């Protein structure tokens, strides 16, 4: 497909790189000529320097012949105008990054009036991810499928765990919870396991389960954290607002530490039930005065990655049970690993997943196309949800008889709101939703899982 991306910041560059790697014809547009030059030197894309709202600039970028135009500048208003111009030029679909909570409340109206086919909000997506981690504090990561009915959870197998040494096919004998292990990360190795593989202490385990079975599995495997009742949020930006609003509705007590006085005043009006503390979130004396060590969870979401890492390290030292860190820079990954921070949220990655899901679904249109997609373990693993078309070639055969590609596993089948953790004798039928994990890339249709 031909794709035009306007605005080459963190999200725009990440999307351009990924879409180019997947074989799409990508053109990037940015006001800064130096940004365009750096991008063209780094990845295989075309580039146009100029204002993306400008009609002639979009024509030069080929928007009139494009399948998708993605507006990812730092301005919501510019992104909406870019989409409006692109629609007038005849682009196939438009995607806009919209961050302001005021616009988010008018989501459906904006879609209708401004010619937007898809709206993504990085801060709202990050808040939703963090909220899931707070609700399941035993997990390192949580992704959801089938409109929230199925979870793909990540956990670290601790020393002394009853899981240590168990062969995967023997799990049902030891663990009552109905789960399916989808991927294992051991050191630098990542693989999709079969029944013969063993689980070892220190492994990062990815598995699918329903909500109730997820909770049961954590209890049985000895990885249990108390429910979060008291939450400290360091940083009072948009993520803090979206997150606090969600969690306070669930009865969680929230304290927010924000350095900017004017923002503190705004948050006091927006979140009257939260305690807003004006001060430096890295000031240990301030945190100690507010009984920081008694919190059940700490969420570090300031605008500076380094501050978030420092606060998270201090939270772990204080013995806080759940620590979640927001970062923006890829190059800090080794530092994060070295200091032992595990629950890390990267808004631009979440945004990229949403947009990539949308674009892959366009490649198949209706039928057995991608409904949900997550890229895990530094993009080494993809977890995808497909809807099953009546004409699909996977229908009517036991899973054990399907000739699947290597390094691929069918993890879950959702049928009429029923969750099936599949075995070799199970079959896929039309209307199912199927969740697959794979080390292969660029699966766009359920048929792509076959050799």
C-alpha positions as a Markdown table, in Angstrom:
| # | Residue | x | y | z |
|---|---|---|---|---|
| 1 | Unk | 0.0 | 0.0 | 0.0 |
| 2 | Unk | 1.0 | 3.6 | -0.5 |
| 3 | Unk | 1.1 | 5.4 | 2.9 |
| 4 | Unk | 1.9 | 9.0 | 3.7 |
| 5 | Unk | 2.9 | 10.0 | 7.2 |
| 6 | Unk | 2.8 | 13.7 | 8.2 |
| 7 | Unk | 4.9 | 14.6 | 11.3 |
| 8 | Unk | 8.1 | 12.7 | 11.9 |
| 9 | Unk | 8.5 | 12.7 | 15.7 |
| 10 | Unk | 8.9 | 9.5 | 17.8 |
| 11 | Unk | 5.6 | 8.0 | 16.6 |
| 12 | Unk | 5.9 | 9.1 | 13.0 |
| 13 | Unk | 9.4 | 7.7 | 12.7 |
| 14 | Unk | 8.6 | 4.4 | 14.3 |
| 15 | Unk | 5.6 | 3.9 | 12.0 |
| 16 | Unk | 7.6 | 4.9 | 8.9 |
| 17 | Unk | 10.3 | 2.4 | 9.8 |
| 18 | Unk | 7.9 | -0.5 | 10.6 |
| 19 | Unk | 5.7 | 0.1 | 7.6 |
| 20 | Unk | 8.7 | 0.4 | 5.3 |
| 21 | Unk | 10.1 | -2.9 | 6.7 |
| 22 | Unk | 6.7 | -4.5 | 5.9 |
| 23 | Unk | 7.0 | -3.6 | 2.2 |
| 24 | Unk | 4.7 | -0.6 | 2.0 |
| 25 | Unk | 5.5 | 2.4 | -0.2 |
| 26 | Unk | 6.0 | 5.1 | 2.5 |
| 27 | Unk | 6.4 | 8.9 | 2.1 |
| 28 | Unk | 7.1 | 11.1 | 5.1 |
| 29 | Unk | 6.3 | 14.8 | 5.4 |
| 30 | Unk | 7.7 | 17.2 | 7.9 |
| 31 | Unk | 8.3 | 21.0 | 8.2 |
| 32 | Unk | 11.9 | 20.4 | 9.1 |
| 33 | Unk | 14.2 | 19.7 | 6.1 |
| 34 | Unk | 16.9 | 18.3 | 8.5 |
| 35 | Unk | 14.4 | 15.8 | 10.0 |
| 36 | Unk | 13.5 | 14.6 | 6.5 |
| 37 | Unk | 17.1 | 14.2 | 5.6 |
| 38 | Unk | 17.9 | 12.3 | 8.7 |
| 39 | Unk | 14.9 | 10.0 | 8.1 |
| 40 | Unk | 15.8 | 9.3 | 4.5 |
| 41 | Unk | 19.3 | 8.4 | 5.6 |
| 42 | Unk | 18.0 | 6.0 | 8.3 |
| 43 | Unk | 15.2 | 4.2 | 6.6 |
| 44 | Unk | 14.0 | 3.4 | 3.0 |
| 45 | Unk | 11.2 | 5.9 | 2.5 |
| 46 | Unk | 10.5 | 8.9 | 0.3 |
| 47 | Unk | 10.4 | 12.4 | 1.8 |
| 48 | Unk | 8.8 | 15.8 | 1.3 |
| 49 | Unk | 9.7 | 18.9 | 3.3 |
| 50 | Unk | 6.8 | 21.3 | 4.0 |
| 51 | Unk | 3.7 | 22.1 | 5.9 |
| 52 | Unk | 1.5 | 19.0 | 5.8 |
| 53 | Unk | -1.7 | 21.1 | 5.9 |
| 54 | Unk | -0.7 | 22.7 | 2.6 |
| 55 | Unk | -2.7 | 21.3 | -0.4 |
| 56 | Unk | 0.3 | 21.5 | -2.7 |
| 57 | Unk | 2.6 | 19.7 | -0.2 |
| 58 | Unk | 0.1 | 16.8 | 0.1 |
| 59 | Unk | -0.1 | 16.6 | -3.7 |
| 60 | Unk | 3.7 | 16.4 | -3.9 |
| 61 | Unk | 3.6 | 13.6 | -1.3 |
| 62 | Unk | 1.1 | 11.8 | -3.4 |
| 63 | Unk | -1.7 | 11.9 | -0.9 |
| 64 | Unk | -4.2 | 11.9 | -3.8 |
| 65 | Unk | -3.0 | 8.4 | -4.8 |
| 66 | Unk | -2.4 | 7.1 | -1.2 |
| 67 | Unk | -4.3 | 4.3 | 0.5 |
| 68 | Unk | -3.7 | 5.8 | 4.0 |
| 69 | Unk | -2.6 | 9.2 | 5.3 |
| 70 | Unk | -1.4 | 9.3 | 8.9 |
| 71 | Unk | -1.2 | 12.6 | 10.7 |
| 72 | Unk | 1.2 | 12.4 | 13.7 |
| 73 | Unk | 2.3 | 16.0 | 14.3 |
| 74 | Unk | 2.4 | 17.4 | 17.8 |
| 75 | Unk | -0.7 | 19.5 | 17.2 |
| 76 | Unk | -4.2 | 17.9 | 17.3 |
| 77 | Unk | -5.6 | 20.7 | 15.3 |
| 78 | Unk | -3.0 | 20.4 | 12.5 |
| 79 | Unk | -3.6 | 16.6 | 12.4 |
| 80 | Unk | -7.3 | 17.1 | 11.9 |
| 81 | Unk | -6.8 | 19.7 | 9.2 |
| 82 | Unk | -4.3 | 17.4 | 7.5 |
| 83 | Unk | -7.0 | 14.7 | 7.4 |
| 84 | Unk | -9.6 | 17.1 | 6.1 |
| 85 | Unk | -7.3 | 18.2 | 3.2 |
| 86 | Unk | -6.4 | 14.6 | 2.5 |
| 87 | Unk | -10.0 | 13.6 | 2.2 |
| 88 | Unk | -10.6 | 16.4 | -0.3 |
| 89 | Unk | -7.7 | 15.1 | -2.3 |
| 90 | Unk | -9.3 | 11.6 | -2.4 |
| 91 | Unk | -7.1 | 9.6 | 0.0 |
| 92 | Unk | -8.4 | 6.1 | 0.9 |
| 93 | Unk | -8.3 | 6.3 | 4.7 |
| 94 | Unk | -7.1 | 8.9 | 7.3 |
| 95 | Unk | -5.6 | 8.3 | 10.8 |
| 96 | Unk | -4.9 | 11.1 | 13.2 |
| 97 | Unk | -3.1 | 11.3 | 16.6 |
| 98 | Unk | -5.5 | 13.2 | 18.9 |
| 99 | Unk | -4.2 | 13.8 | 22.5 |
| 100 | Unk | -6.4 | 16.5 | 24.1 |
| 101 | Unk | -9.0 | 15.1 | 26.5 |
| 102 | Unk | -11.5 | 17.7 | 25.3 |
| 103 | Unk | -11.3 | 16.2 | 21.8 |
| 104 | Unk | -11.4 | 12.7 | 23.1 |
| 105 | Unk | -14.8 | 13.4 | 24.7 |
| 106 | Unk | -16.1 | 14.4 | 21.2 |
| 107 | Unk | -14.6 | 11.4 | 19.5 |
| 108 | Unk | -17.5 | 10.3 | 17.4 |
| 109 | Unk | -18.4 | 13.8 | 16.3 |
| 110 | Unk | -14.8 | 14.5 | 15.3 |
| 111 | Unk | -14.7 | 11.3 | 13.2 |
| 112 | Unk | -17.9 | 12.3 | 11.4 |
| 113 | Unk | -17.2 | 15.9 | 10.7 |
| 114 | Unk | -13.4 | 16.0 | 10.1 |
| 115 | Unk | -13.0 | 13.1 | 7.7 |
| 116 | Unk | -11.1 | 10.9 | 10.2 |
| 117 | Unk | -11.4 | 7.2 | 9.7 |
| 118 | Unk | -9.3 | 6.4 | 12.9 |
| 119 | Unk | -8.2 | 8.4 | 15.9 |
| 120 | Unk | -5.4 | 7.3 | 18.2 |
| 121 | Unk | -4.6 | 8.8 | 21.6 |
| 122 | Unk | -1.1 | 7.7 | 22.9 |
| 123 | Unk | -1.8 | 8.9 | 26.4 |
| 124 | Unk | -5.2 | 7.3 | 26.6 |
| 125 | Unk | -3.7 | 4.0 | 25.3 |
| 126 | Unk | -0.9 | 4.2 | 27.8 |
| 127 | Unk | -3.4 | 4.9 | 30.7 |
| 128 | Unk | -5.5 | 1.8 | 29.6 |
| 129 | Unk | -2.4 | -0.4 | 29.6 |
| 130 | Unk | -1.3 | 0.9 | 33.0 |
| 131 | Unk | -4.8 | 0.4 | 34.4 |
| 132 | Unk | -4.8 | -3.2 | 33.4 |
| 133 | Unk | -1.4 | -3.7 | 35.1 |
| 134 | Unk | -2.7 | -2.1 | 38.3 |
| 135 | Unk | -5.8 | -4.4 | 38.3 |
| 136 | Unk | -3.5 | -7.4 | 37.8 |
| 137 | Unk | -0.4 | -6.4 | 39.8 |
| 138 | Unk | 1.1 | -9.9 | 39.5 |
| 139 | Unk | 1.6 | -9.4 | 35.8 |
| 140 | Unk | 4.5 | -7.7 | 34.1 |
| 141 | Unk | 2.4 | -6.9 | 31.1 |
| 142 | Unk | -1.3 | -7.4 | 30.0 |
| 143 | Unk | -2.7 | -7.3 | 26.5 |
| 144 | Unk | -6.4 | -7.8 | 25.8 |
| 145 | Unk | -8.3 | -9.5 | 22.9 |
| 146 | Unk | -11.9 | -10.1 | 21.9 |
| 147 | Unk | -13.0 | -6.8 | 23.3 |
| 148 | Unk | -11.5 | -7.4 | 26.7 |
| 149 | Unk | -12.7 | -11.0 | 27.1 |
| 150 | Unk | -9.2 | -12.7 | 26.8 |
| 151 | Unk | -5.9 | -11.6 | 28.4 |
| 152 | Unk | -2.4 | -12.2 | 27.1 |
| 153 | Unk | -0.3 | -11.9 | 30.3 |
| 154 | Unk | 3.4 | -11.8 | 30.9 |
| 155 | Unk | 5.0 | -12.9 | 34.1 |
| 156 | Unk | 8.5 | -13.7 | 35.5 |
| 157 | Unk | 8.8 | -17.2 | 36.9 |
| 158 | Unk | 10.4 | -16.7 | 40.4 |
| 159 | Unk | 12.9 | -18.9 | 42.1 |
| 160 | Unk | 11.1 | -21.6 | 44.0 |
| 161 | Unk | 8.0 | -21.4 | 41.9 |
| 162 | Unk | 6.0 | -24.6 | 41.5 |
| 163 | Unk | 6.2 | -24.0 | 37.7 |
| 164 | Unk | 10.0 | -24.4 | 37.7 |
| 165 | Unk | 11.0 | -27.6 | 35.8 |
| 166 | Unk | 7.5 | -28.4 | 34.7 |
| 167 | Unk | 7.1 | -29.7 | 31.1 |
| 168 | Unk | 4.4 | -27.6 | 29.3 |
| 169 | Unk | 2.3 | -30.6 | 28.4 |
| 170 | Unk | 2.2 | -31.6 | 32.1 |
| 171 | Unk | 0.9 | -28.2 | 33.3 |
| 172 | Unk | -2.7 | -29.3 | 33.6 |
| 173 | Unk | -1.6 | -31.9 | 36.1 |
| 174 | Unk | 0.0 | -29.3 | 38.4 |
| 175 | Unk | -2.1 | -26.2 | 37.7 |
| 176 | Unk | -5.9 | -26.2 | 37.7 |
| 177 | Unk | -6.1 | -22.9 | 35.8 |
| 178 | Unk | -6.9 | -23.2 | 32.1 |
| 179 | Unk | -4.1 | -21.3 | 30.4 |
| 180 | Unk | -1.9 | -21.8 | 27.3 |
| 181 | Unk | 1.7 | -20.8 | 27.3 |
| 182 | Unk | 2.3 | -18.8 | 24.0 |
| 183 | Unk | 5.9 | -17.7 | 24.3 |
| 184 | Unk | 8.9 | -18.0 | 26.5 |
| 185 | Unk | 11.8 | -15.6 | 26.8 |
| 186 | Unk | 14.9 | -17.1 | 28.4 |
| 187 | Unk | 18.0 | -14.9 | 28.4 |
| 188 | Unk | 18.3 | -13.6 | 24.8 |
| 189 | Unk | 16.3 | -16.4 | 23.3 |
| 190 | Unk | 12.7 | -16.1 | 22.4 |
| 191 | Unk | 10.6 | -19.1 | 21.2 |
| 192 | Unk | 7.1 | -20.3 | 20.8 |
| 193 | Unk | 7.0 | -23.5 | 22.9 |
| 194 | Unk | 5.6 | -26.9 | 22.2 |
| 195 | Unk | 4.5 | -29.5 | 24.8 |
| 196 | Unk | 8.0 | -30.9 | 25.2 |
| 197 | Unk | 9.5 | -27.6 | 26.5 |
| 198 | Unk | 10.1 | -27.1 | 30.2 |
| 199 | Unk | 9.5 | -23.9 | 32.2 |
| 200 | Unk | 12.5 | -22.6 | 34.2 |
| 201 | Unk | 12.9 | -20.1 | 37.0 |
| 202 | Unk | 13.8 | -16.7 | 35.5 |
| 203 | Unk | 11.8 | -17.3 | 32.4 |
| 204 | Unk | 9.4 | -14.6 | 31.1 |
| 205 | Unk | 6.2 | -16.4 | 30.3 |
| 206 | Unk | 3.5 | -15.2 | 28.0 |
| 207 | Unk | 0.2 | -17.0 | 28.2 |
| 208 | Unk | -3.5 | -16.6 | 27.4 |
| 209 | Unk | -6.4 | -16.9 | 29.8 |
| 210 | Unk | -9.8 | -15.6 | 30.7 |
| 211 | Unk | -10.0 | -13.0 | 33.5 |
| 212 | Unk | -11.0 | -15.5 | 36.2 |
| 213 | Unk | -8.5 | -18.1 | 35.1 |
| 214 | Unk | -5.7 | -15.5 | 35.0 |
| 215 | Unk | -6.3 | -14.7 | 38.7 |
| 216 | Unk | -6.4 | -18.4 | 39.6 |
| 217 | Unk | -3.1 | -19.1 | 37.7 |
| 218 | Unk | -1.3 | -16.3 | 39.6 |
| 219 | Unk | -2.5 | -17.7 | 42.9 |
| 220 | Unk | -1.5 | -21.3 | 42.0 |
| 221 | Unk | 1.9 | -20.3 | 40.6 |
| 222 | Unk | 2.8 | -18.4 | 43.8 |
| 223 | Unk | 3.0 | -15.0 | 42.1 |
| 224 | Unk | 0.5 | -13.0 | 44.0 |
| 225 | Unk | 0.4 | -9.3 | 44.9 |
| 226 | Unk | -2.2 | -7.6 | 47.0 |
| 227 | Unk | -5.0 | -5.7 | 45.2 |
| 228 | Unk | -3.9 | -2.0 | 44.7 |
| 229 | Unk | -5.9 | 0.3 | 47.0 |
| 230 | Unk | -3.5 | 3.2 | 47.3 |
| 231 | Unk | -1.7 | 4.6 | 44.3 |
| 232 | Unk | 1.1 | 7.2 | 43.8 |
| 233 | Unk | 1.3 | 8.8 | 40.4 |
| 234 | Unk | 4.5 | 10.8 | 39.7 |
| 235 | Unk | 3.8 | 13.3 | 37.0 |
| 236 | Unk | 0.5 | 15.1 | 36.3 |
| 237 | Unk | 0.3 | 15.0 | 32.5 |
| 238 | Unk | -2.4 | 13.5 | 30.3 |
| 239 | Unk | -1.6 | 9.9 | 31.2 |
| 240 | Unk | -2.0 | 10.7 | 34.9 |
| 241 | Unk | -5.4 | 12.3 | 34.2 |
| 242 | Unk | -6.8 | 9.5 | 32.1 |
| 243 | Unk | -5.4 | 6.8 | 34.5 |
| 244 | Unk | -6.6 | 8.5 | 37.7 |
| 245 | Unk | -10.0 | 9.0 | 36.3 |
| 246 | Unk | -10.3 | 5.3 | 35.5 |
| 247 | Unk | -8.9 | 3.9 | 38.7 |
| 248 | Unk | -10.8 | 6.2 | 41.1 |
| 249 | Unk | -14.0 | 4.9 | 39.5 |
| 250 | Unk | -12.9 | 1.5 | 40.7 |
| 251 | Unk | -12.4 | 2.7 | 44.2 |
| 252 | Unk | -8.6 | 3.2 | 44.2 |
| 253 | Unk | -7.2 | 6.1 | 46.3 |
| 254 | Unk | -4.9 | 8.3 | 44.1 |
| 255 | Unk | -2.2 | 10.8 | 45.0 |
| 256 | Unk | -0.6 | 12.8 | 42.1 |
| 257 | Unk | 2.8 | 14.6 | 42.5 |
| 258 | Unk | 3.2 | 17.3 | 39.9 |
| 259 | Unk | 5.9 | 20.1 | 39.8 |
| 260 | Unk | 3.9 | 22.7 | 37.8 |
| 261 | Unk | 1.6 | 24.8 | 40.0 |
| 262 | Unk | -0.8 | 25.8 | 37.2 |
| 263 | Unk | -1.2 | 22.1 | 36.2 |
| 264 | Unk | -1.8 | 21.2 | 39.8 |
| 265 | Unk | -4.7 | 23.7 | 39.9 |
| 266 | Unk | -6.1 | 22.2 | 36.7 |
| 267 | Unk | -5.9 | 18.7 | 38.1 |
| 268 | Unk | -7.6 | 19.8 | 41.3 |
| 269 | Unk | -10.6 | 20.9 | 39.2 |
| 270 | Unk | -10.5 | 17.9 | 36.9 |
| 271 | Unk | -10.0 | 15.3 | 39.6 |
| 272 | Unk | -11.6 | 16.6 | 42.8 |
| 273 | Unk | -11.3 | 13.2 | 44.6 |
| 274 | Unk | -7.6 | 12.8 | 44.0 |
| 275 | Unk | -4.9 | 14.3 | 46.3 |
| 276 | Unk | -2.8 | 16.7 | 44.2 |
| 277 | Unk | 0.7 | 17.4 | 45.6 |
| 278 | Unk | 2.7 | 20.2 | 44.1 |
| 279 | Unk | 6.4 | 19.4 | 44.2 |
| 280 | Unk | 9.3 | 17.5 | 42.7 |
| 281 | Unk | 8.5 | 13.8 | 42.4 |
| 282 | Unk | 12.2 | 12.9 | 42.8 |
| 283 | Unk | 12.4 | 14.7 | 46.2 |
| 284 | Unk | 12.7 | 11.8 | 48.7 |
| 285 | Unk | 11.8 | 14.0 | 51.7 |
| 286 | Unk | 8.6 | 15.1 | 50.0 |
| 287 | Unk | 7.7 | 11.5 | 49.2 |
| 288 | Unk | 8.5 | 10.3 | 52.7 |
| 289 | Unk | 6.2 | 13.1 | 54.1 |
| 290 | Unk | 3.4 | 11.7 | 52.0 |
| 291 | Unk | 4.0 | 8.1 | 53.2 |
| 292 | Unk | 5.2 | 7.0 | 49.8 |
| 293 | Unk | 6.5 | 3.6 | 51.1 |
| 294 | Unk | 2.9 | 2.7 | 52.2 |
| 295 | Unk | 1.5 | 2.9 | 48.7 |
| 296 | Unk | 0.5 | -0.3 | 47.0 |
| 297 | Unk | 1.7 | 0.9 | 43.6 |
| 298 | Unk | 3.8 | 3.7 | 42.0 |
| 299 | Unk | 3.3 | 4.9 | 38.5 |
| 300 | Unk | 6.1 | 7.1 | 37.1 |
| 301 | Unk | 4.8 | 9.1 | 34.1 |
| 302 | Unk | 6.6 | 12.4 | 34.0 |
| 303 | Unk | 7.8 | 13.8 | 30.7 |
| 304 | Unk | 11.4 | 12.8 | 31.4 |
| 305 | Unk | 12.4 | 9.1 | 31.1 |
| 306 | Unk | 15.4 | 9.6 | 33.5 |
| 307 | Unk | 13.2 | 10.9 | 36.3 |
| 308 | Unk | 10.7 | 8.0 | 35.8 |
| 309 | Unk | 13.6 | 5.5 | 36.1 |
| 310 | Unk | 15.0 | 7.2 | 39.2 |
| 311 | Unk | 11.5 | 7.3 | 40.9 |
| 312 | Unk | 10.8 | 3.7 | 40.0 |
| 313 | Unk | 14.1 | 2.5 | 41.4 |
| 314 | Unk | 13.4 | 4.4 | 44.7 |
| 315 | Unk | 9.9 | 2.9 | 44.8 |
| 316 | Unk | 11.3 | -0.6 | 44.5 |
| 317 | Unk | 13.8 | 0.2 | 47.3 |
| 318 | Unk | 10.9 | 1.3 | 49.4 |
| 319 | Unk | 9.3 | -2.1 | 48.9 |
| 320 | Unk | 6.3 | -0.9 | 46.9 |
| 321 | Unk | 4.6 | -4.0 | 45.4 |
| 322 | Unk | 3.8 | -2.7 | 41.9 |
| 323 | Unk | 6.0 | -0.3 | 40.0 |
| 324 | Unk | 5.2 | 0.9 | 36.5 |
| 325 | Unk | 7.5 | 3.1 | 34.4 |
| 326 | Unk | 6.7 | 5.1 | 31.3 |
| 327 | Unk | 9.5 | 5.6 | 28.9 |
| 328 | Unk | 9.8 | 7.2 | 25.4 |
| 329 | Unk | 13.4 | 6.3 | 24.3 |
| 330 | Unk | 14.3 | 2.9 | 22.9 |
| 331 | Unk | 17.9 | 3.3 | 23.8 |
| 332 | Unk | 17.1 | 3.2 | 27.5 |
| 333 | Unk | 16.0 | -0.5 | 27.3 |
| 334 | Unk | 19.3 | -1.9 | 28.5 |
| 335 | Unk | 19.3 | 0.5 | 31.5 |
| 336 | Unk | 15.7 | -0.5 | 32.4 |
| 337 | Unk | 16.8 | -4.2 | 32.3 |
| 338 | Unk | 19.9 | -3.6 | 34.3 |
| 339 | Unk | 18.1 | -1.9 | 37.2 |
| 340 | Unk | 15.4 | -4.6 | 37.3 |
| 341 | Unk | 12.4 | -2.5 | 36.2 |
| 342 | Unk | 9.9 | -4.9 | 34.5 |
| 343 | Unk | 6.5 | -3.2 | 34.0 |
| 344 | Unk | 7.4 | -0.6 | 31.3 |
| 345 | Unk | 4.9 | 1.2 | 29.2 |
| 346 | Unk | 5.9 | 2.9 | 25.9 |
| 347 | Unk | 3.1 | 5.1 | 24.5 |
| 348 | Unk | 4.4 | 5.3 | 21.0 |
| 349 | Unk | 4.7 | 1.5 | 20.8 |
| 350 | Unk | 1.1 | 1.1 | 21.9 |
| 351 | Unk | 0.0 | 3.7 | 19.3 |
| 352 | Unk | 2.0 | 2.0 | 16.6 |
| 353 | Unk | 0.3 | -1.3 | 17.4 |
| 354 | Unk | -3.1 | 0.2 | 17.0 |
| 355 | Unk | -2.3 | 1.8 | 13.7 |
| 356 | Unk | -0.5 | -1.3 | 12.3 |
| 357 | Unk | -3.5 | -3.4 | 13.2 |
| 358 | Unk | -5.7 | -1.0 | 11.3 |
| 359 | Unk | -3.5 | -1.1 | 8.2 |
| 360 | Unk | -3.1 | -4.8 | 8.2 |
| 361 | Unk | -6.9 | -5.2 | 8.5 |
| 362 | Unk | -7.2 | -3.0 | 5.3 |
| 363 | Unk | -5.1 | -5.4 | 3.4 |
| 364 | Unk | -7.7 | -8.1 | 3.7 |
| 365 | Unk | -10.8 | -5.9 | 4.0 |
| 366 | Unk | -13.6 | -8.0 | 5.5 |
| 367 | Unk | -13.2 | -11.7 | 6.3 |
| 368 | Unk | -10.4 | -13.4 | 8.2 |
| 369 | Unk | -8.3 | -10.3 | 8.7 |
| 370 | Unk | -6.5 | -8.9 | 11.7 |
| 371 | Unk | -8.8 | -7.5 | 14.5 |
| 372 | Unk | -6.2 | -6.9 | 17.2 |
| 373 | Unk | -2.4 | -7.0 | 17.2 |
| 374 | Unk | 0.4 | -6.6 | 19.7 |
| 375 | Unk | 4.2 | -6.7 | 19.1 |
| 376 | Unk | 6.1 | -8.1 | 22.1 |
| 377 | Unk | 9.7 | -8.6 | 23.2 |
| 378 | Unk | 11.2 | -5.8 | 21.2 |
| 379 | Unk | 9.0 | -6.8 | 18.2 |
| 380 | Unk | 10.3 | -10.3 | 18.1 |
| 381 | Unk | 6.9 | -11.8 | 18.9 |
| 382 | Unk | 3.5 | -10.9 | 17.4 |
| 383 | Unk | 0.2 | -11.8 | 19.0 |
| 384 | Unk | -2.8 | -11.4 | 16.6 |
| 385 | Unk | -6.5 | -11.9 | 16.7 |
| 386 | Unk | -8.3 | -12.9 | 13.5 |
| 387 | Unk | -12.0 | -13.3 | 12.7 |
| 388 | Unk | -12.8 | -16.5 | 10.8 |
| 389 | Unk | -14.5 | -16.1 | 7.4 |
| 390 | Unk | -16.9 | -18.9 | 6.2 |
| 391 | Unk | -14.5 | -19.6 | 3.3 |
| 392 | Unk | -11.4 | -19.9 | 5.5 |
| 393 | Unk | -9.1 | -22.9 | 4.7 |
| 394 | Unk | -8.6 | -23.5 | 8.5 |
| 395 | Unk | -12.2 | -24.6 | 9.0 |
| 396 | Unk | -13.3 | -28.1 | 9.6 |
| 397 | Unk | -9.9 | -29.7 | 10.6 |
| 398 | Unk | -8.6 | -30.7 | 14.0 |
| 399 | Unk | -5.8 | -28.3 | 14.9 |
| 400 | Unk | -3.4 | -31.2 | 15.0 |
| 401 | Unk | -4.1 | -31.7 | 11.3 |
| 402 | Unk | -3.4 | -28.2 | 10.2 |
| 403 | Unk | -0.1 | -27.6 | 8.5 |
| 404 | Unk | 1.0 | -24.5 | 10.4 |
| 405 | Unk | 4.1 | -22.4 | 9.8 |
| 406 | Unk | 7.0 | -22.9 | 12.2 |
| 407 | Unk | 7.2 | -20.9 | 15.4 |
| 408 | Unk | 3.5 | -20.3 | 15.5 |
| 409 | Unk | 0.8 | -21.3 | 18.0 |
| 410 | Unk | -2.9 | -21.1 | 18.1 |
| 411 | Unk | -3.5 | -19.8 | 21.6 |
| 412 | Unk | -7.2 | -19.3 | 22.0 |
| 413 | Unk | -10.5 | -19.6 | 20.3 |
| 414 | Unk | -13.4 | -17.3 | 21.1 |
| 415 | Unk | -16.8 | -18.7 | 20.1 |
| 416 | Unk | -20.2 | -17.1 | 21.0 |
| 417 | Unk | -18.6 | -15.4 | 24.0 |
| 418 | Unk | -17.1 | -18.7 | 25.2 |
| 419 | Unk | -13.3 | -18.9 | 25.6 |
| 420 | Unk | -11.7 | -22.1 | 24.4 |
| 421 | Unk | -8.1 | -22.9 | 25.4 |
| 422 | Unk | -7.5 | -25.3 | 22.4 |
| 423 | Unk | -6.1 | -28.8 | 22.2 |
| 424 | Unk | -5.1 | -30.8 | 19.2 |
| 425 | Unk | -8.6 | -32.2 | 18.7 |
| 426 | Unk | -10.4 | -28.8 | 18.7 |
| 427 | Unk | -11.6 | -27.3 | 15.4 |
| 428 | Unk | -12.1 | -23.8 | 14.2 |
| 429 | Unk | -15.5 | -22.9 | 12.8 |
| 430 | Unk | -16.8 | -19.9 | 10.9 |
| 431 | Unk | -17.5 | -16.9 | 13.1 |
| 432 | Unk | -14.8 | -17.7 | 15.6 |
| 433 | Unk | -12.2 | -15.3 | 16.7 |
| 434 | Unk | -8.7 | -16.9 | 16.9 |
| 435 | Unk | -5.7 | -15.7 | 18.8 |
| 436 | Unk | -2.2 | -16.6 | 17.4 |
| 437 | Unk | 1.3 | -15.9 | 18.6 |
| 438 | Unk | 4.2 | -16.1 | 16.1 |
| 439 | Unk | 7.8 | -15.3 | 15.5 |
| 440 | Unk | 6.9 | -14.8 | 11.9 |
| 441 | Unk | 6.1 | -11.3 | 10.7 |
| 442 | Unk | 3.4 | -9.6 | 8.6 |
| 443 | Unk | 0.5 | -12.0 | 9.1 |
| 444 | Unk | -2.5 | -10.2 | 7.6 |
| 445 | Unk | -5.0 | -13.0 | 7.3 |
| 446 | Unk | -5.7 | -16.2 | 9.2 |
| 447 | Unk | -4.7 | -18.1 | 6.0 |
| 448 | Unk | -1.2 | -16.8 | 6.5 |
| 449 | Unk | -0.7 | -19.2 | 9.4 |
| 450 | Unk | -0.7 | -22.1 | 7.0 |
| 451 | Unk | 2.5 | -23.3 | 5.2 |
